[in-house]
Amino acid sequence: MFFKTAGEKKSVEPNRIWSEKCSKSDIVISQGATEPLPNGIPTYTVEIMNTCASGCDISAIHLSCGWFSSARLVNPRVFKRLRFDDCLVNDGKPLVNGRTLSFQYANTFRYPLSVSSVGC
């Protein structure tokens, strides 16, 4: 669509519902309780899935994670806390469409995890 204003042409892009390649909602997080450690500390399994309908790979996935910590070692290439309420998934590398990353952590309570930002 073009509009003329004082002798010049301007292009105007209409707003589109599917204009974004990907969004935070394309990353689905689920977690559930698993068998506790031998010392009784509860453990949880987290699954982080890329469900992008347009087939996109999503990188730079950051989660809100509070003061996330674990009594069980979590591979930092899979999930690591960078600072308060900022955890990085997959070392910032793309999570391929349809793939799921998972890890386990151990703590006396379950951390609420939610997507704070992604890169398309």
A tleap script that builds the chain and sets N, CA, C and O, in Angstrom:
source leaprc.protein.ff14SB
mol = sequence {
  NMET PHE PHE LYS THR ALA GLY GLU LYS LYS
  SER VAL GLU PRO ASN ARG ILE TRP SER GLU
  LYS CYS SER LYS SER ASP ILE VAL ILE SER
  GLN GLY ALA THR GLU PRO LEU PRO ASN GLY
  ILE PRO THR TYR THR VAL GLU ILE MET ASN
  THR CYS ALA SER GLY CYS ASP ILE SER ALA
  ILE HIE LEU SER CYS GLY TRP PHE SER SER
  ALA ARG LEU VAL ASN PRO ARG VAL PHE LYS
  ARG LEU ARG PHE ASP ASP CYS LEU VAL ASN
  ASP GLY LYS PRO LEU VAL ASN GLY ARG THR
  LEU SER PHE GLN TYR ALA ASN THR PHE ARG
  TYR PRO LEU SER VAL SER SER VAL GLY CCYS
}
set mol.1.N position { 0.846 -1.145 0.000 }
set mol.1.CA position { 0.000 0.000 0.000 }
set mol.1.C position { 0.907 1.227 0.000 }
set mol.1.O position { 1.860 1.290 0.776 }
set mol.2.N position { 0.626 2.186 -0.846 }
set mol.2.CA position { 1.437 3.391 -0.924 }
set mol.2.C position { 0.571 4.616 -0.678 }
set mol.2.O position { -0.575 4.683 -1.123 }
set mol.3.N position { 1.125 5.569 0.025 }
set mol.3.CA position { 0.466 6.847 0.237 }
set mol.3.C position { 1.394 7.936 -0.284 }
set mol.3.O position { 2.602 7.877 -0.056 }
set mol.4.N position { 0.854 8.917 -0.973 }
set mol.4.CA position { 1.659 10.041 -1.445 }
set mol.4.C position { 1.486 11.192 -0.471 }
set mol.4.O position { 0.371 11.569 -0.108 }
set mol.5.N position { 2.622 11.738 -0.057 }
set mol.5.CA position { 2.604 12.882 0.838 }
set mol.5.C position { 3.551 13.927 0.274 }
set mol.5.O position { 4.762 13.706 0.243 }
set mol.6.N position { 3.044 15.024 -0.157 }
set mol.6.CA position { 3.846 16.136 -0.682 }
set mol.6.C position { 4.871 15.655 -1.696 }
set mol.6.O position { 6.046 16.012 -1.613 }
set mol.7.N position { 4.432 14.848 -2.650 }
set mol.7.CA position { 5.300 14.429 -3.729 }
set mol.7.C position { 6.196 13.240 -3.436 }
set mol.7.O position { 6.993 12.867 -4.298 }
set mol.8.N position { 6.108 12.624 -2.261 }
set mol.8.CA position { 6.951 11.451 -2.002 }
set mol.8.C position { 6.085 10.228 -1.774 }
set mol.8.O position { 4.918 10.338 -1.399 }
set mol.9.N position { 6.672 9.052 -2.006 }
set mol.9.CA position { 5.955 7.791 -1.785 }
set mol.9.C position { 6.415 7.190 -0.465 }
set mol.9.O position { 7.609 7.159 -0.168 }
set mol.10.N position { 5.467 6.718 0.314 }
set mol.10.CA position { 5.800 6.008 1.544 }
set mol.10.C position { 5.147 4.643 1.508 }
set mol.10.O position { 3.986 4.513 1.119 }
set mol.11.N position { 5.872 3.650 1.904 }
set mol.11.CA position { 5.324 2.304 1.980 }
set mol.11.C position { 4.810 2.077 3.399 }
set mol.11.O position { 5.491 2.385 4.377 }
set mol.12.N position { 3.619 1.543 3.493 }
set mol.12.CA position { 3.037 1.258 4.801 }
set mol.12.C position { 2.746 -0.226 4.873 }
set mol.12.O position { 2.003 -0.771 4.057 }
set mol.13.N position { 3.347 -0.872 5.865 }
set mol.13.CA position { 3.126 -2.306 6.062 }
set mol.13.C position { 1.898 -2.517 6.939 }
set mol.13.O position { 1.811 -1.934 8.020 }
set mol.14.N position { 0.958 -3.329 6.502 }
set mol.14.CA position { -0.180 -3.618 7.368 }
set mol.14.C position { 0.269 -4.493 8.540 }
set mol.14.O position { 1.223 -5.261 8.417 }
set mol.15.N position { -0.421 -4.374 9.672 }
set mol.15.CA position { -0.121 -5.233 10.816 }
set mol.15.C position { -0.589 -6.641 10.503 }
set mol.15.O position { -1.700 -6.848 10.015 }
set mol.16.N position { 0.263 -7.595 10.787 }
set mol.16.CA position { -0.076 -8.989 10.517 }
set mol.16.C position { 0.020 -9.786 11.806 }
set mol.16.O position { 0.909 -9.564 12.628 }
set mol.17.N position { -0.900 -10.704 11.967 }
set mol.17.CA position { -0.897 -11.551 13.157 }
set mol.17.C position { 0.352 -12.438 13.166 }
set mol.17.O position { 0.954 -12.645 14.219 }
set mol.18.N position { 0.740 -12.957 12.012 }
set mol.18.CA position { 1.871 -13.893 11.934 }
set mol.18.C position { 3.150 -13.193 11.501 }
set mol.18.O position { 4.006 -13.818 10.876 }
set mol.19.N position { 3.302 -11.903 11.821 }
set mol.19.CA position { 4.476 -11.165 11.356 }
set mol.19.C position { 5.767 -11.625 12.014 }
set mol.19.O position { 6.835 -11.526 11.410 }
set mol.20.N position { 5.689 -12.119 13.224 }
set mol.20.CA position { 6.895 -12.571 13.937 }
set mol.20.C position { 7.286 -13.969 13.466 }
set mol.20.O position { 6.423 -14.812 13.219 }
set mol.21.N position { 8.590 -14.209 13.343 }
set mol.21.CA position { 9.051 -15.556 13.006 }
set mol.21.C position { 8.825 -16.504 14.172 }
set mol.21.O position { 8.445 -17.660 13.981 }
set mol.22.N position { 9.062 -16.007 15.382 }
set mol.22.CA position { 8.855 -16.823 16.565 }
set mol.22.C position { 8.511 -15.904 17.731 }
set mol.22.O position { 8.641 -14.683 17.642 }
set mol.23.N position { 8.074 -16.513 18.815 }
set mol.23.CA position { 7.752 -15.719 19.999 }
set mol.23.C position { 8.014 -16.552 21.254 }
set mol.23.O position { 8.283 -17.751 21.180 }
set mol.24.N position { 7.929 -15.892 22.396 }
set mol.24.CA position { 8.133 -16.581 23.676 }
set mol.24.C position { 7.153 -17.737 23.828 }
set mol.24.O position { 7.482 -18.751 24.443 }
set mol.25.N position { 5.958 -17.595 23.275 }
set mol.25.CA position { 4.944 -18.639 23.435 }
set mol.25.C position { 5.275 -19.914 22.660 }
set mol.25.O position { 4.625 -20.940 22.861 }
set mol.26.N position { 6.286 -19.865 21.769 }
set mol.26.CA position { 6.711 -21.063 21.043 }
set mol.26.C position { 7.575 -21.980 21.897 }
set mol.26.O position { 7.854 -23.116 21.511 }
set mol.27.N position { 7.993 -21.494 23.043 }
set mol.27.CA position { 8.771 -22.322 23.977 }
set mol.27.C position { 7.841 -22.759 25.104 }
set mol.27.O position { 7.251 -21.929 25.796 }
set mol.28.N position { 7.719 -24.062 25.275 }
set mol.28.CA position { 6.845 -24.627 26.302 }
set mol.28.C position { 7.708 -25.285 27.364 }
set mol.28.O position { 8.583 -26.093 27.054 }
set mol.29.N position { 7.455 -24.933 28.616 }
set mol.29.CA position { 8.217 -25.479 29.740 }
set mol.29.C position { 7.291 -26.339 30.589 }
set mol.29.O position { 6.198 -25.912 30.960 }
set mol.30.N position { 7.735 -27.542 30.887 }
set mol.30.CA position { 6.987 -28.373 31.833 }
set mol.30.C position { 7.982 -28.929 32.836 }
set mol.30.O position { 9.142 -29.181 32.512 }
set mol.31.N position { 7.513 -29.113 34.043 }
set mol.31.CA position { 8.374 -29.729 35.050 }
set mol.31.C position { 7.522 -30.528 36.012 }
set mol.31.O position { 6.371 -30.193 36.293 }
set mol.32.N position { 8.126 -31.593 36.507 }
set mol.32.CA position { 7.414 -32.451 37.433 }
set mol.32.C position { 8.375 -33.077 38.420 }
set mol.32.O position { 9.579 -33.159 38.178 }
set mol.33.N position { 7.826 -33.511 39.528 }
set mol.33.CA position { 8.630 -34.144 40.575 }
set mol.33.C position { 9.124 -35.510 40.109 }
set mol.33.O position { 8.408 -36.248 39.431 }
set mol.34.N position { 10.361 -35.832 40.486 }
set mol.34.CA position { 10.935 -37.152 40.221 }
set mol.34.C position { 11.451 -37.699 41.544 }
set mol.34.O position { 11.308 -37.054 42.583 }
set mol.35.N position { 12.045 -38.874 41.512 }
set mol.35.CA position { 12.511 -39.526 42.737 }
set mol.35.C position { 13.521 -38.650 43.473 }
set mol.35.O position { 14.453 -38.135 42.856 }
set mol.36.N position { 13.347 -38.473 44.794 }
set mol.36.CA position { 14.274 -37.617 45.550 }
set mol.36.C position { 15.689 -38.200 45.612 }
set mol.36.O position { 15.900 -39.391 45.383 }
set mol.37.N position { 16.644 -37.335 45.926 }
set mol.37.CA position { 18.020 -37.787 46.155 }
set mol.37.C position { 18.044 -38.702 47.375 }
set mol.37.O position { 17.107 -38.679 48.172 }
set mol.38.N position { 19.093 -39.506 47.539 }
set mol.38.CA position { 19.175 -40.400 48.696 }
set mol.38.C position { 19.044 -39.664 50.039 }
set mol.38.O position { 18.564 -40.246 51.012 }
set mol.39.N position { 19.459 -38.407 50.102 }
set mol.39.CA position { 19.360 -37.659 51.364 }
set mol.39.C position { 17.978 -37.033 51.553 }
set mol.39.O position { 17.747 -36.309 52.521 }
set mol.40.N position { 17.047 -37.320 50.609 }
set mol.40.CA position { 15.673 -36.859 50.757 }
set mol.40.C position { 15.333 -35.549 50.070 }
set mol.40.O position { 14.173 -35.137 50.085 }
set mol.41.N position { 16.320 -34.875 49.460 }
set mol.41.CA position { 16.035 -33.612 48.772 }
set mol.41.C position { 15.194 -33.913 47.522 }
set mol.41.O position { 15.577 -34.754 46.709 }
set mol.42.N position { 14.056 -33.233 47.366 }
set mol.42.CA position { 13.218 -33.470 46.185 }
set mol.42.C position { 13.951 -33.127 44.888 }
set mol.42.O position { 14.774 -32.212 44.852 }
set mol.43.N position { 13.643 -33.866 43.832 }
set mol.43.CA position { 14.206 -33.562 42.515 }
set mol.43.C position { 13.066 -33.319 41.528 }
set mol.43.O position { 11.949 -33.807 41.700 }
set mol.44.N position { 13.383 -32.562 40.511 }
set mol.44.CA position { 12.409 -32.189 39.491 }
set mol.44.C position { 13.040 -32.352 38.122 }
set mol.44.O position { 14.223 -32.064 37.938 }
set mol.45.N position { 12.255 -32.813 37.164 }
set mol.45.CA position { 12.685 -32.884 35.776 }
set mol.45.C position { 12.009 -31.757 35.016 }
set mol.45.O position { 10.796 -31.568 35.104 }
set mol.46.N position { 12.816 -31.011 34.265 }
set mol.46.CA position { 12.323 -29.895 33.465 }
set mol.46.C position { 12.480 -30.264 31.999 }
set mol.46.O position { 13.525 -30.766 31.587 }
set mol.47.N position { 11.434 -30.012 31.208 }
set mol.47.CA position { 11.495 -30.176 29.760 }
set mol.47.C position { 11.194 -28.830 29.116 }
set mol.47.O position { 10.218 -28.165 29.462 }
set mol.48.N position { 12.047 -28.442 28.177 }
set mol.48.CA position { 11.897 -27.183 27.459 }
set mol.48.C position { 11.758 -27.541 25.985 }
set mol.48.O position { 12.690 -28.066 25.376 }
set mol.49.N position { 10.583 -27.252 25.410 }
set mol.49.CA position { 10.262 -27.679 24.046 }
set mol.49.C position { 10.094 -26.490 23.106 }
set mol.49.O position { 9.527 -25.462 23.477 }
set mol.50.N position { 10.596 -26.649 21.882 }
set mol.50.CA position { 10.363 -25.667 20.818 }
set mol.50.C position { 9.167 -26.156 20.011 }
set mol.50.O position { 9.254 -27.165 19.311 }
set mol.51.N position { 8.057 -25.443 20.110 }
set mol.51.CA position { 6.828 -25.829 19.417 }
set mol.51.C position { 6.459 -24.842 18.311 }
set mol.51.O position { 5.283 -24.712 17.972 }
set mol.52.N position { 7.432 -24.153 17.752 }
set mol.52.CA position { 7.190 -23.122 16.734 }
set mol.52.C position { 6.425 -23.707 15.537 }
set mol.52.O position { 6.902 -24.629 14.875 }
set mol.53.N position { 5.248 -23.164 15.274 }
set mol.53.CA position { 4.378 -23.666 14.210 }
set mol.53.C position { 4.945 -23.412 12.812 }
set mol.53.O position { 4.627 -24.146 11.876 }
set mol.54.N position { 5.781 -22.380 12.664 }
set mol.54.CA position { 6.337 -22.070 11.343 }
set mol.54.C position { 7.658 -22.786 11.077 }
set mol.54.O position { 8.317 -22.519 10.072 }
set mol.55.N position { 8.050 -23.697 11.974 }
set mol.55.CA position { 9.258 -24.491 11.761 }
set mol.55.C position { 10.547 -23.796 12.131 }
set mol.55.O position { 11.610 -24.187 11.648 }
set mol.56.N position { 10.491 -22.771 12.976 }
set mol.56.CA position { 11.688 -21.989 13.295 }
set mol.56.C position { 12.531 -22.614 14.409 }
set mol.56.O position { 12.014 -23.264 15.318 }
set mol.57.N position { 13.815 -22.399 14.311 }
set mol.57.CA position { 14.735 -22.736 15.385 }
set mol.57.C position { 14.849 -21.493 16.260 }
set mol.57.O position { 14.923 -20.380 15.740 }
set mol.58.N position { 14.863 -21.665 17.563 }
set mol.58.CA position { 14.847 -20.528 18.480 }
set mol.58.C position { 16.112 -20.538 19.324 }
set mol.58.O position { 16.456 -21.554 19.929 }
set mol.59.N position { 16.802 -19.402 19.362 }
set mol.59.CA position { 18.047 -19.292 20.124 }
set mol.59.C position { 17.906 -18.245 21.214 }
set mol.59.O position { 16.860 -17.614 21.358 }
set mol.60.N position { 18.973 -18.071 21.977 }
set mol.60.CA position { 19.018 -17.066 23.052 }
set mol.60.C position { 17.779 -17.149 23.939 }
set mol.60.O position { 17.141 -16.136 24.224 }
set mol.61.N position { 17.446 -18.359 24.369 }
set mol.61.CA position { 16.266 -18.563 25.216 }
set mol.61.C position { 16.642 -18.244 26.656 }
set mol.61.O position { 17.494 -18.901 27.253 }
set mol.62.N position { 15.989 -17.221 27.203 }
set mol.62.CA position { 16.210 -16.818 28.592 }
set mol.62.C position { 14.941 -17.077 29.395 }
set mol.62.O position { 13.832 -16.789 28.944 }
set mol.63.N position { 15.127 -17.627 30.599 }
set mol.63.CA position { 13.993 -17.893 31.480 }
set mol.63.C position { 14.089 -17.047 32.732 }
set mol.63.O position { 15.182 -16.764 33.222 }
set mol.64.N position { 12.937 -16.645 33.247 }
set mol.64.CA position { 12.866 -16.064 34.586 }
set mol.64.C position { 12.964 -17.242 35.539 }
set mol.64.O position { 12.199 -18.201 35.438 }
set mol.65.N position { 13.925 -17.162 36.478 }
set mol.65.CA position { 14.207 -18.347 37.296 }
set mol.65.C position { 14.569 -18.013 38.736 }
set mol.65.O position { 15.038 -18.885 39.467 }
set mol.66.N position { 14.362 -16.770 39.157 }
set mol.66.CA position { 14.679 -16.397 40.539 }
set mol.66.C position { 16.146 -16.642 40.857 }
set mol.66.O position { 17.027 -16.374 40.039 }
set mol.67.N position { 16.398 -17.164 42.079 }
set mol.67.CA position { 17.765 -17.515 42.498 }
set mol.67.C position { 18.012 -18.992 42.251 }
set mol.67.O position { 18.508 -19.683 43.141 }
set mol.68.N position { 17.683 -19.496 41.072 }
set mol.68.CA position { 17.790 -20.927 40.777 }
set mol.68.C position { 19.109 -21.505 41.277 }
set mol.68.O position { 20.182 -20.953 41.034 }
set mol.69.N position { 19.006 -22.621 41.975 }
set mol.69.CA position { 20.185 -23.395 42.380 }
set mol.69.C position { 19.753 -24.846 42.536 }
set mol.69.O position { 18.564 -25.149 42.642 }
set mol.70.N position { 20.728 -25.726 42.549 }
set mol.70.CA position { 20.420 -27.150 42.612 }
set mol.70.C position { 21.463 -27.887 43.437 }
set mol.70.O position { 22.658 -27.606 43.353 }
set mol.71.N position { 20.985 -28.841 44.240 }
set mol.71.CA position { 21.885 -29.712 44.991 }
set mol.71.C position { 22.476 -30.777 44.069 }
set mol.71.O position { 23.463 -31.422 44.422 }
set mol.72.N position { 21.889 -30.963 42.911 }
set mol.72.CA position { 22.400 -31.879 41.885 }
set mol.72.C position { 22.973 -31.014 40.770 }
set mol.72.O position { 22.363 -30.022 40.370 }
set mol.73.N position { 24.155 -31.393 40.266 }
set mol.73.CA position { 24.801 -30.626 39.205 }
set mol.73.C position { 23.940 -30.618 37.947 }
set mol.73.O position { 23.481 -31.664 37.488 }
set mol.74.N position { 23.730 -29.434 37.400 }
set mol.74.CA position { 23.030 -29.257 36.126 }
set mol.74.C position { 24.082 -28.828 35.107 }
set mol.74.O position { 24.835 -27.883 35.343 }
set mol.75.N position { 24.128 -29.528 33.975 }
set mol.75.CA position { 25.088 -29.197 32.924 }
set mol.75.C position { 24.878 -27.739 32.505 }
set mol.75.O position { 23.809 -27.397 31.998 }
set mol.76.N position { 25.879 -26.876 32.707 }
set mol.76.CA position { 25.707 -25.457 32.383 }
set mol.76.C position { 25.519 -25.187 30.894 }
set mol.76.O position { 25.063 -24.104 30.524 }
set mol.77.N position { 25.856 -26.137 30.037 }
set mol.77.CA position { 25.594 -25.952 28.606 }
set mol.77.C position { 24.115 -26.163 28.292 }
set mol.77.O position { 23.631 -25.737 27.243 }
set mol.78.N position { 23.402 -26.819 29.203 }
set mol.78.CA position { 21.969 -27.052 29.031 }
set mol.78.C position { 21.164 -25.951 29.712 }
set mol.78.O position { 20.202 -25.436 29.143 }
set mol.79.N position { 21.566 -25.587 30.949 }
set mol.79.CA position { 20.802 -24.602 31.722 }
set mol.79.C position { 21.715 -23.986 32.766 }
set mol.79.O position { 22.345 -24.698 33.548 }
set mol.80.N position { 21.786 -22.651 32.777 }
set mol.80.CA position { 22.594 -22.008 33.811 }
set mol.80.C position { 22.009 -20.654 34.184 }
set mol.80.O position { 21.451 -19.937 33.353 }
set mol.81.N position { 22.156 -20.333 35.461 }
set mol.81.CA position { 21.719 -19.023 35.943 }
set mol.81.C position { 22.844 -18.041 35.680 }
set mol.81.O position { 23.981 -18.256 36.100 }
set mol.82.N position { 22.516 -16.951 34.973 }
set mol.82.CA position { 23.497 -15.907 34.678 }
set mol.82.C position { 23.526 -14.865 35.792 }
set mol.82.O position { 24.585 -14.365 36.171 }
set mol.83.N position { 22.347 -14.551 36.302 }
set mol.83.CA position { 22.173 -13.567 37.382 }
set mol.83.C position { 20.784 -13.807 37.943 }
set mol.83.O position { 20.057 -14.677 37.466 }
set mol.84.N position { 20.419 -13.039 38.950 }
set mol.84.CA position { 19.094 -13.209 39.532 }
set mol.84.C position { 18.017 -13.115 38.453 }
set mol.84.O position { 17.977 -12.159 37.678 }
set mol.85.N position { 17.152 -14.117 38.420 }
set mol.85.CA position { 15.987 -14.165 37.534 }
set mol.85.C position { 16.330 -14.173 36.047 }
set mol.85.O position { 15.521 -13.750 35.222 }
set mol.86.N position { 17.530 -14.654 35.699 }
set mol.86.CA position { 17.926 -14.766 34.291 }
set mol.86.C position { 18.736 -16.038 34.093 }
set mol.86.O position { 19.912 -16.106 34.451 }
set mol.87.N position { 18.084 -17.049 33.513 }
set mol.87.CA position { 18.756 -18.313 33.213 }
set mol.87.C position { 18.792 -18.511 31.702 }
set mol.87.O position { 17.838 -18.182 30.997 }
set mol.88.N position { 19.905 -19.054 31.217 }
set mol.88.CA position { 20.122 -19.269 29.787 }
set mol.88.C position { 19.963 -20.749 29.460 }
set mol.88.O position { 20.482 -21.609 30.171 }
set mol.89.N position { 19.243 -21.037 28.381 }
set mol.89.CA position { 18.983 -22.404 27.928 }
set mol.89.C position { 19.896 -22.740 26.755 }
set mol.89.O position { 20.094 -21.915 25.863 }
set mol.90.N position { 20.454 -23.951 26.755 }
set mol.90.CA position { 21.231 -24.482 25.626 }
set mol.90.C position { 22.420 -23.598 25.265 }
set mol.90.O position { 22.795 -23.499 24.097 }
set mol.91.N position { 23.011 -22.958 26.273 }
set mol.91.CA position { 24.176 -22.099 26.074 }
set mol.91.C position { 23.914 -20.994 25.050 }
set mol.91.O position { 24.845 -20.479 24.431 }
set mol.92.N position { 22.628 -20.633 24.874 }
set mol.92.CA position { 22.259 -19.595 23.920 }
set mol.92.C position { 22.119 -20.079 22.488 }
set mol.92.O position { 21.688 -19.328 21.613 }
set mol.93.N position { 22.486 -21.342 22.244 }
set mol.93.CA position { 22.429 -21.897 20.892 }
set mol.93.C position { 20.987 -22.237 20.510 }
set mol.93.O position { 20.130 -22.374 21.383 }
set mol.94.N position { 20.718 -22.373 19.205 }
set mol.94.CA position { 19.344 -22.649 18.766 }
set mol.94.C position { 18.811 -23.981 19.289 }
set mol.94.O position { 19.512 -24.993 19.311 }
set mol.95.N position { 17.556 -23.944 19.704 }
set mol.95.CA position { 16.818 -25.168 20.018 }
set mol.95.C position { 16.005 -25.454 18.757 }
set mol.95.O position { 15.092 -24.706 18.405 }
set mol.96.N position { 16.353 -26.545 18.090 }
set mol.96.CA position { 15.762 -26.890 16.803 }
set mol.96.C position { 14.264 -27.139 16.965 }
set mol.96.O position { 13.817 -27.692 17.970 }
set mol.97.N position { 13.507 -26.726 15.969 }
set mol.97.CA position { 12.065 -26.908 15.982 }
set mol.97.C position { 11.692 -28.359 16.263 }
set mol.97.O position { 12.248 -29.277 15.661 }
set mol.98.N position { 10.759 -28.557 17.170 }
set mol.98.CA position { 10.294 -29.899 17.511 }
set mol.98.C position { 11.151 -30.614 18.540 }
set mol.98.O position { 10.780 -31.695 18.997 }
set mol.99.N position { 12.270 -30.050 18.911 }
set mol.99.CA position { 13.170 -30.689 19.874 }
set mol.99.C position { 12.838 -30.282 21.302 }
set mol.99.O position { 12.216 -29.251 21.559 }
set mol.100.N position { 13.281 -31.141 22.223 }
set mol.100.CA position { 13.088 -30.907 23.652 }
set mol.100.C position { 14.415 -31.065 24.369 }
set mol.100.O position { 15.145 -32.029 24.135 }
set mol.101.N position { 14.724 -30.121 25.240 }
set mol.101.CA position { 15.876 -30.233 26.144 }
set mol.101.C position { 15.327 -30.604 27.509 }
set mol.101.O position { 14.252 -30.144 27.893 }
set mol.102.N position { 16.051 -31.427 28.239 }
set mol.102.CA position { 15.595 -31.735 29.598 }
set mol.102.C position { 16.785 -31.788 30.544 }
set mol.102.O position { 17.917 -32.064 30.145 }
set mol.103.N position { 16.494 -31.514 31.803 }
set mol.103.CA position { 17.495 -31.619 32.861 }
set mol.103.C position { 16.762 -31.850 34.173 }
set mol.103.O position { 15.554 -31.642 34.284 }
set mol.104.N position { 17.530 -32.284 35.158 }
set mol.104.CA position { 16.978 -32.476 36.497 }
set mol.104.C position { 17.695 -31.564 37.469 }
set mol.104.O position { 18.888 -31.297 37.328 }
set mol.105.N position { 16.954 -31.088 38.459 }
set mol.105.CA position { 17.568 -30.327 39.537 }
set mol.105.C position { 16.993 -30.799 40.861 }
set mol.105.O position { 15.916 -31.395 40.914 }
set mol.106.N position { 17.724 -30.525 41.920 }
set mol.106.CA position { 17.298 -30.938 43.258 }
set mol.106.C position { 17.279 -29.714 44.166 }
set mol.106.O position { 18.264 -28.983 44.270 }
set mol.107.N position { 16.154 -29.510 44.814 }
set mol.107.CA position { 16.019 -28.407 45.756 }
set mol.107.C position { 14.826 -28.704 46.653 }
set mol.107.O position { 13.994 -29.552 46.331 }
set mol.108.N position { 14.746 -28.010 47.767 }
set mol.108.CA position { 13.649 -28.263 48.694 }
set mol.108.C position { 12.311 -27.783 48.149 }
set mol.108.O position { 11.262 -28.165 48.669 }
set mol.109.N position { 12.329 -26.942 47.099 }
set mol.109.CA position { 11.089 -26.498 46.481 }
set mol.109.C position { 11.262 -26.389 44.974 }
set mol.109.O position { 12.378 -26.314 44.460 }
set mol.110.N position { 10.141 -26.383 44.286 }
set mol.110.CA position { 10.123 -26.276 42.828 }
set mol.110.C position { 10.240 -24.802 42.433 }
set mol.110.O position { 9.521 -23.948 42.953 }
set mol.111.N position { 11.164 -24.518 41.498 }
set mol.111.CA position { 11.317 -23.150 41.000 }
set mol.111.C position { 10.286 -22.873 39.912 }
set mol.111.O position { 10.134 -23.677 38.992 }
set mol.112.N position { 9.579 -21.756 40.000 }
set mol.112.CA position { 8.720 -21.380 38.870 }
set mol.112.C position { 9.605 -20.867 37.739 }
set mol.112.O position { 10.395 -19.944 37.939 }
set mol.113.N position { 9.478 -21.454 36.562 }
set mol.113.CA position { 10.277 -21.078 35.406 }
set mol.113.C position { 9.347 -20.575 34.303 }
set mol.113.O position { 8.324 -21.196 34.014 }
set mol.114.N position { 9.706 -19.454 33.692 }
set mol.114.CA position { 8.922 -18.939 32.569 }
set mol.114.C position { 9.854 -18.253 31.576 }
set mol.114.O position { 10.915 -17.753 31.948 }
set mol.115.N position { 9.447 -18.236 30.319 }
set mol.115.CA position { 10.262 -17.641 29.259 }
set mol.115.C position { 10.225 -16.123 29.395 }
set mol.115.O position { 9.153 -15.521 29.458 }
set mol.116.N position { 11.404 -15.513 29.440 }
set mol.116.CA position { 11.477 -14.044 29.516 }
set mol.116.C position { 11.835 -13.423 28.173 }
set mol.116.O position { 11.382 -12.321 27.862 }
set mol.117.N position { 12.653 -14.125 27.361 }
set mol.117.CA position { 12.985 -13.614 26.024 }
set mol.117.C position { 13.549 -14.739 25.151 }
set mol.117.O position { 14.071 -15.736 25.650 }
set mol.118.N position { 13.429 -14.550 23.832 }
set mol.118.CA position { 13.973 -15.499 22.853 }
set mol.118.C position { 14.548 -14.716 21.676 }
set mol.118.O position { 14.243 -13.539 21.484 }
set mol.119.N position { 15.383 -15.390 20.897 }
set mol.119.CA position { 15.911 -14.827 19.661 }
set mol.119.C position { 15.436 -15.670 18.493 }
set mol.119.O position { 15.449 -16.899 18.559 }
set mol.120.N position { 15.013 -15.004 17.420 }
set mol.120.CA position { 14.500 -15.728 16.262 }
set mol.120.C position { 15.542 -15.758 15.144 }
set mol.120.O position { 15.291 -16.327 14.082 }
savepdb mol mol.pdb
quit
